[in-house]
Amino acid sequence: MYSACPDDFDRPVGRKAVRHIAAAIGALVLFSAAVVAHARELRVCADPNNMPFSNASGQGFENKIAEIVAGELGAKLSYVWWAQRRGFVRNTLKAGLCDLVPGTPANLEMLRTTTPYYRSSYVFVMRKDGPDITSFDDPRLRELRIGVQLIGDDGANSPPVQALGRRGIVGHLIGYPVYGDYSAPNPPARIVEAVANGEVDLAVVWGPLAGYFAAKQKVLLKLTPVTPRIDGPMLPMIYDISMGVRHEDAALRDELDAALAKHKAEIDSILTQFGVPRLDAGGSPVR
């Protein structure tokens, strides 16, 4: 049996041997380049100005979770940036520009969705010294200035606006577009700032937005999940949140499910750091 010794590495070699070595090194370089060229990539569809979810600097909690998932899949993480407006999925995922949309409602028909990785709800946002409202049925709402979110480019009504409207509470509503002035940073923050500065008495805001921006105000704000959790027969205020892929990408969805389950504790920690109000299966706040 041949056994190398230190001297073997110092012996002169002939020209023929050098050519063989050079050829071997060249083949190795080409092979390595091919491996790099075919390295897996996870292309995420995301909004570059949509904190606390995502931004172009990778500071949102969906950015952080995408990093965990890509690491588990052994994939390079990349983004296709697109403002989250009407047609977002059609112009990104459906167009084949990217492969994954984080932060989608579970069981959204246009996507194949993962097992949910968190559940949140709309919340009442109030100043710490303000009214203590927990229900759409509280009669005090009829006398208060209420900030509400308007969804979409056409200012469509959010579920809380519909719930208030069913009760005839419309006279003191002040609308704040979810998208806001996209040329400014953090456009969704405006409605929470309105509570802090007294522009409205309270607001009804999607939980992750409320929790993140409430913590950044100069005055103390309190957040309370709205009730009823489902208003009327078919108007939910609670949503399970998943990741979505194309319907034909069942294998990728299964990989994402496994990654989300494996890293659940890390993901929960990220959501806590960002102040995302979460609910358990029974609808109670997660502490």
C-alpha positions in Angstrom: 0.0 0.0 0.0 1.3 3.4 -0.9 1.5 5.9 1.8 2.4 9.5 1.2 5.0 11.2 3.3 5.9 14.9 3.5 8.8 14.5 1.1 6.5 13.4 -1.6 5.0 16.9 -1.9 8.4 18.4 -2.5 9.7 16.2 -5.3 10.1 17.8 -8.8 7.6 16.6 -11.4 8.0 16.2 -15.1 6.3 18.3 -17.8 3.9 15.5 -18.6 2.8 15.3 -15.0 2.4 19.1 -14.9 0.1 18.9 -18.0 -2.0 16.3 -16.3 -2.2 18.3 -13.1 -3.2 21.5 -15.1 -5.9 19.6 -17.0 -7.3 18.2 -13.7 -7.4 21.6 -12.1 -9.1 23.1 -15.2 -11.7 20.3 -15.1 -12.3 21.0 -11.5 -12.7 24.7 -12.1 -15.3 24.1 -14.9 -17.2 21.6 -12.7 -17.2 24.1 -9.8 -18.5 26.8 -12.1 -21.2 24.5 -13.4 -22.3 23.7 -9.8 -22.4 27.4 -9.0 -24.3 28.2 -12.2 -27.0 25.6 -11.2 -27.1 26.4 -7.5 -30.7 26.5 -6.2 -32.4 29.9 -6.0 -35.5 30.9 -4.0 -37.1 33.9 -5.7 -39.4 35.7 -3.4 -42.1 38.2 -4.6 -42.2 41.1 -2.2 -42.9 44.8 -1.8 -39.8 47.0 -1.3 -41.7 49.5 0.9 -44.1 47.6 3.1 -42.9 47.5 6.6 -43.2 45.6 8.9 -43.5 42.9 6.3 -40.8 43.7 3.8 -38.6 46.3 2.4 -35.7 46.5 -0.1 -33.2 46.5 2.7 -34.4 43.2 4.0 -35.6 44.6 7.4 -39.1 43.2 7.5 -40.2 40.1 9.4 -41.1 38.4 6.1 -37.6 39.1 4.9 -36.2 37.4 8.1 -38.5 34.4 7.7 -37.6 34.1 4.0 -33.9 34.0 5.0 -34.6 31.1 7.4 -36.5 29.2 4.8 -34.0 29.7 2.0 -31.2 28.5 4.4 -33.1 25.3 5.2 -33.7 24.7 1.5 -30.0 25.3 0.7 -31.0 28.0 -1.7 -29.8 31.5 -2.6 -32.4 34.0 -1.6 -33.3 36.7 -4.2 -36.2 39.1 -4.6 -38.5 40.4 -7.3 -39.7 43.7 -6.0 -43.2 44.9 -6.9 -45.5 47.3 -5.1 -48.3 45.2 -3.4 -51.2 46.6 -5.4 -54.0 45.1 -7.4 -52.4 42.6 -9.8 -49.4 41.9 -7.5 -49.7 38.1 -7.8 -50.6 38.2 -11.5 -47.6 40.4 -12.4 -45.0 38.5 -10.2 -45.7 34.8 -9.3 -48.1 34.1 -12.1 -45.8 35.7 -14.6 -43.0 33.3 -13.6 -40.8 36.1 -12.2 -40.6 34.6 -8.8 -41.7 31.4 -6.9 -42.9 32.4 -3.5 -45.3 35.0 -1.9 -45.0 35.2 1.8 -47.7 36.6 4.1 -50.8 35.4 2.2 -54.1 34.3 3.7 -54.3 30.6 4.1 -56.3 28.7 1.4 -56.2 31.7 -0.9 -57.7 30.2 -4.1 -55.3 31.7 -6.6 -52.3 30.1 -4.8 -51.2 26.8 -3.3 -50.6 27.8 0.3 -48.5 26.3 3.1 -49.6 25.4 6.6 -50.1 28.7 8.4 -47.2 30.0 10.4 -49.1 32.6 12.4 -52.7 33.8 13.1 -53.5 37.4 13.7 -56.6 39.6 13.7 -57.8 43.2 13.4 -57.3 45.1 16.6 -58.6 48.2 18.2 -55.8 50.7 18.7 -56.3 53.2 21.5 -54.2 55.6 23.6 -53.4 54.1 27.0 -55.6 56.7 28.6 -58.3 56.4 26.0 -61.6 54.4 25.8 -61.3 50.7 26.5 -63.2 49.2 23.5 -63.3 45.5 22.8 -66.3 45.0 20.6 -68.0 46.4 17.5 -71.2 46.3 19.5 -69.9 48.9 22.1 -72.4 51.8 21.9 -69.6 54.3 22.6 -68.3 53.7 19.0 -71.2 55.9 17.7 -69.7 59.0 19.3 -66.0 58.4 18.6 -63.8 59.4 15.7 -62.7 56.0 14.3 -59.7 55.5 12.0 -60.3 52.7 9.5 -58.1 51.2 6.7 -59.2 51.5 3.1 -57.8 48.7 0.9 -56.9 48.8 -2.7 -56.3 51.6 -5.2 -60.0 52.2 -5.3 -60.3 52.6 -1.5 -62.4 49.4 -1.0 -63.8 48.8 2.4 -61.8 46.6 4.9 -63.7 44.0 7.0 -63.9 46.3 10.0 -65.5 49.1 7.9 -68.1 46.6 6.7 -68.7 45.5 10.4 -69.2 49.1 11.5 -71.4 49.8 8.5 -73.7 46.9 9.4 -74.3 48.7 12.7 -74.9 52.0 11.1 -71.7 53.4 12.6 -70.5 55.6 9.6 -70.7 59.2 10.6 -67.4 59.5 12.4 -65.2 57.2 10.3 -61.9 58.6 8.9 -60.3 56.5 6.2 -56.6 55.9 5.8 -55.5 54.0 2.6 -53.4 51.0 3.4 -51.0 51.9 0.6 -50.9 55.6 1.4 -48.2 57.8 -0.2 -45.9 55.2 -1.7 -43.2 57.8 -2.2 -42.8 58.1 1.6 -41.4 55.4 3.8 -43.8 53.2 5.8 -47.1 54.5 4.3 -49.3 52.2 6.4 -48.1 53.9 9.6 -50.3 56.9 9.1 -53.4 55.4 10.8 -51.5 54.4 14.0 -49.9 57.9 14.1 -53.4 59.4 13.9 -54.3 57.6 17.2 -51.1 58.7 18.9 -51.5 62.4 17.9 -55.2 62.6 18.8 -56.4 62.9 15.2 -58.8 60.0 15.9 -60.0 58.5 19.2 -59.2 55.0 18.1 -58.5 53.0 15.0 -59.2 49.5 13.7 -56.0 48.1 12.2 -54.7 44.8 10.9 -52.7 43.4 13.8 -49.1 43.1 12.4 -49.2 46.8 11.2 -50.7 47.9 14.5 -48.2 46.1 16.7 -45.2 47.3 14.8 -46.1 50.9 14.5 -47.7 51.3 17.9 -44.3 50.5 19.5 -42.7 53.4 17.6 -45.0 56.1 18.9 -44.1 58.7 21.6 -47.2 57.9 23.6 -48.3 54.6 25.0 -50.9 52.8 22.9 -53.0 49.7 23.7 -54.1 47.0 21.3 -57.1 44.8 21.7 -58.3 42.1 19.3 -61.7 43.0 17.9 -64.9 41.0 18.6 -66.9 39.4 17.3 -64.1 37.4 15.6 -66.5 36.5 12.7 -69.1 39.2 12.2 -72.3 38.0 10.7 -72.2 34.7 8.7 -69.1 35.3 6.6 -67.0 38.3 7.7 -63.8 37.1 9.5 -61.6 39.4 11.5 -59.0 36.7 12.2 -56.8 35.3 9.4 -54.3 32.4 9.3 -51.2 33.5 7.3 -49.3 31.2 5.0 -46.8 31.3 2.2 -48.1 30.8 -1.4 -46.7 29.2 -4.5 -48.1 28.4 -7.9 -50.6 25.6 -7.9 -48.3 23.3 -9.9 -45.5 23.7 -7.4 -46.7 21.2 -4.9 -43.2 19.9 -4.2 -42.0 23.4 -3.2 -45.0 23.9 -1.0 -44.2 20.6 0.8 -40.5 21.7 1.3 -41.7 25.1 2.7 -44.1 23.3 5.1 -41.2 21.2 6.4 -39.0 24.3 6.8 -41.6 26.3 8.6 -42.3 23.5 11.0 -38.7 22.8 11.7 -38.0 26.5 12.5 -41.2 27.4 14.2 -39.5 28.6 17.4 -37.2 30.9 15.4 -40.2 32.2 13.4 -42.2 32.8 16.6 -39.3 34.7 18.0 -39.1 37.0 15.0 -42.9 37.7 15.1 -42.6 38.6 18.8 -39.7 41.0 18.1 -41.8 42.8 15.5 -44.8 43.1 17.9 -47.1 40.9 15.8 -50.3 40.2 17.9 -50.9 36.5 17.5 -53.9 34.3 18.4 -53.9 30.6 19.2 -56.3 28.1 17.7 -59.0 29.1 20.2 -58.7 32.8 19.4 -56.9 33.8 22.6 -53.8 36.1 22.5 -50.5 34.3 22.4 -48.3 35.5 25.2 
